[in-house]
Amino acid sequence: MCQQIAQGTRWSRCGHFQRHLVTAILDCNSGRCERSYQHSRICRLSTCVKNFGGEIQQDIDTLDDYCFACRAAQERARRGRR
């Protein structure tokens, strides 16, 4: 499967990645992947891969904190304990 190369922020306390930009596509060079240049444009097979594989994440900055979603979950949990 072809993969997207993305740049973004890494939240070091939870390890989550916040994508800012997809900078490139890594071609898998497979004739069975619809995202690849090797895939025939006239192919009508339903068995060809249609989606990208796992994202390649490049950190452009790292924040020593929890991401927004984790902070919100922590706040909900804290409120539930009262």
BALOBA-1460 file (C-alpha; in Angstrom, 3 decimals):
// residues 82
<rec num="1" residu="m" x="0.000" y="0.000" z="0.000"/>
<rec num="2" residu="c" x="1.136" y="3.533" z="-0.692"/>
<rec num="3" residu="q" x="1.699" y="5.686" z="2.380"/>
<rec num="4" residu="q" x="1.270" y="9.360" z="3.192"/>
<rec num="5" residu="i" x="4.218" y="11.179" z="4.756"/>
<rec num="6" residu="a" x="2.916" y="13.695" z="7.278"/>
<rec num="7" residu="q" x="4.544" y="16.381" z="9.406"/>
<rec num="8" residu="g" x="3.119" y="17.447" z="12.727"/>
<rec num="9" residu="t" x="3.382" y="17.858" z="16.478"/>
<rec num="10" residu="r" x="4.211" y="15.009" z="18.858"/>
<rec num="11" residu="w" x="2.738" y="15.268" z="22.357"/>
<rec num="12" residu="s" x="5.436" y="13.623" z="24.476"/>
<rec num="13" residu="r" x="3.374" y="12.755" z="27.566"/>
<rec num="14" residu="c" x="0.780" y="10.691" z="25.698"/>
<rec num="15" residu="g" x="2.729" y="9.988" z="22.493"/>
<rec num="16" residu="h" x="-0.063" y="11.132" z="20.179"/>
<rec num="17" residu="f" x="0.662" y="12.845" z="16.870"/>
<rec num="18" residu="q" x="-1.230" y="15.857" z="15.518"/>
<rec num="19" residu="r" x="-0.872" y="16.048" z="11.734"/>
<rec num="20" residu="h" x="-0.438" y="19.500" z="10.212"/>
<rec num="21" residu="l" x="0.446" y="18.672" z="6.626"/>
<rec num="22" residu="v" x="0.828" y="15.732" z="4.258"/>
<rec num="23" residu="t" x="4.098" y="16.481" z="2.464"/>
<rec num="24" residu="a" x="4.471" y="13.491" z="0.126"/>
<rec num="25" residu="i" x="3.172" y="10.107" z="-0.922"/>
<rec num="26" residu="l" x="5.459" y="7.070" z="-0.760"/>
<rec num="27" residu="d" x="4.587" y="4.924" z="-3.787"/>
<rec num="28" residu="c" x="4.493" y="1.170" z="-3.133"/>
<rec num="29" residu="n" x="4.982" y="0.457" z="-6.876"/>
<rec num="30" residu="s" x="2.269" y="-2.190" z="-6.867"/>
<rec num="31" residu="g" x="-0.027" y="-2.783" z="-9.807"/>
<rec num="32" residu="r" x="-2.664" y="-3.941" z="-7.284"/>
<rec num="33" residu="c" x="-2.765" y="-0.582" z="-5.409"/>
<rec num="34" residu="e" x="-5.052" y="2.096" z="-6.864"/>
<rec num="35" residu="r" x="-2.885" y="4.842" z="-5.303"/>
<rec num="36" residu="s" x="0.279" y="3.721" z="-7.124"/>
<rec num="37" residu="y" x="1.560" y="5.003" z="-10.453"/>
<rec num="38" residu="q" x="2.030" y="1.339" z="-11.393"/>
<rec num="39" residu="h" x="-1.738" y="0.709" z="-11.212"/>
<rec num="40" residu="s" x="-3.429" y="0.594" z="-14.610"/>
<rec num="41" residu="r" x="-5.895" y="3.464" z="-15.079"/>
<rec num="42" residu="i" x="-8.264" y="1.140" z="-16.951"/>
<rec num="43" residu="c" x="-8.259" y="-1.528" z="-14.214"/>
<rec num="44" residu="r" x="-11.750" y="-2.394" z="-12.949"/>
<rec num="45" residu="l" x="-10.832" y="-5.154" z="-10.471"/>
<rec num="46" residu="s" x="-12.563" y="-4.799" z="-7.119"/>
<rec num="47" residu="t" x="-9.685" y="-6.600" z="-5.356"/>
<rec num="48" residu="c" x="-7.178" y="-3.755" z="-5.779"/>
<rec num="49" residu="v" x="-6.177" y="-1.848" z="-2.645"/>
<rec num="50" residu="k" x="-8.067" y="1.449" z="-2.501"/>
<rec num="51" residu="n" x="-6.728" y="3.113" z="0.656"/>
<rec num="52" residu="f" x="-3.384" y="4.353" z="1.887"/>
<rec num="53" residu="g" x="-1.401" y="2.239" z="4.335"/>
<rec num="54" residu="g" x="-0.200" y="3.486" z="7.710"/>
<rec num="55" residu="e" x="0.929" y="7.080" z="7.842"/>
<rec num="56" residu="i" x="4.645" y="7.885" z="8.129"/>
<rec num="57" residu="q" x="4.873" y="10.531" z="10.844"/>
<rec num="58" residu="q" x="7.635" y="13.151" z="10.919"/>
<rec num="59" residu="d" x="7.813" y="15.258" z="14.071"/>
<rec num="60" residu="i" x="8.438" y="18.944" z="13.387"/>
<rec num="61" residu="d" x="8.045" y="19.842" z="17.053"/>
<rec num="62" residu="t" x="7.486" y="18.064" z="20.357"/>
<rec num="63" residu="l" x="5.449" y="19.436" z="23.241"/>
<rec num="64" residu="d" x="5.996" y="18.228" z="26.797"/>
<rec num="65" residu="d" x="2.285" y="17.908" z="27.517"/>
<rec num="66" residu="y" x="-0.769" y="15.759" z="26.831"/>
<rec num="67" residu="c" x="-2.700" y="16.295" z="23.586"/>
<rec num="68" residu="f" x="-6.046" y="18.085" z="23.622"/>
<rec num="69" residu="a" x="-8.074" y="14.860" z="23.544"/>
<rec num="70" residu="c" x="-6.129" y="13.326" z="26.441"/>
<rec num="71" residu="r" x="-6.446" y="16.492" z="28.518"/>
<rec num="72" residu="a" x="-10.212" y="16.536" z="27.887"/>
<rec num="73" residu="a" x="-10.490" y="12.860" z="28.890"/>
<rec num="74" residu="q" x="-8.496" y="13.523" z="32.056"/>
<rec num="75" residu="e" x="-10.808" y="16.433" z="32.914"/>
<rec num="76" residu="r" x="-13.917" y="14.301" z="32.340"/>
<rec num="77" residu="a" x="-12.465" y="11.577" z="34.560"/>
<rec num="78" residu="r" x="-11.587" y="14.105" z="37.247"/>
<rec num="79" residu="r" x="-15.132" y="15.517" z="37.222"/>
<rec num="80" residu="g" x="-16.615" y="12.030" z="37.396"/>
<rec num="81" residu="r" x="-14.765" y="11.269" z="40.636"/>
<rec num="82" residu="r" x="-16.424" y="14.095" z="42.576"/>
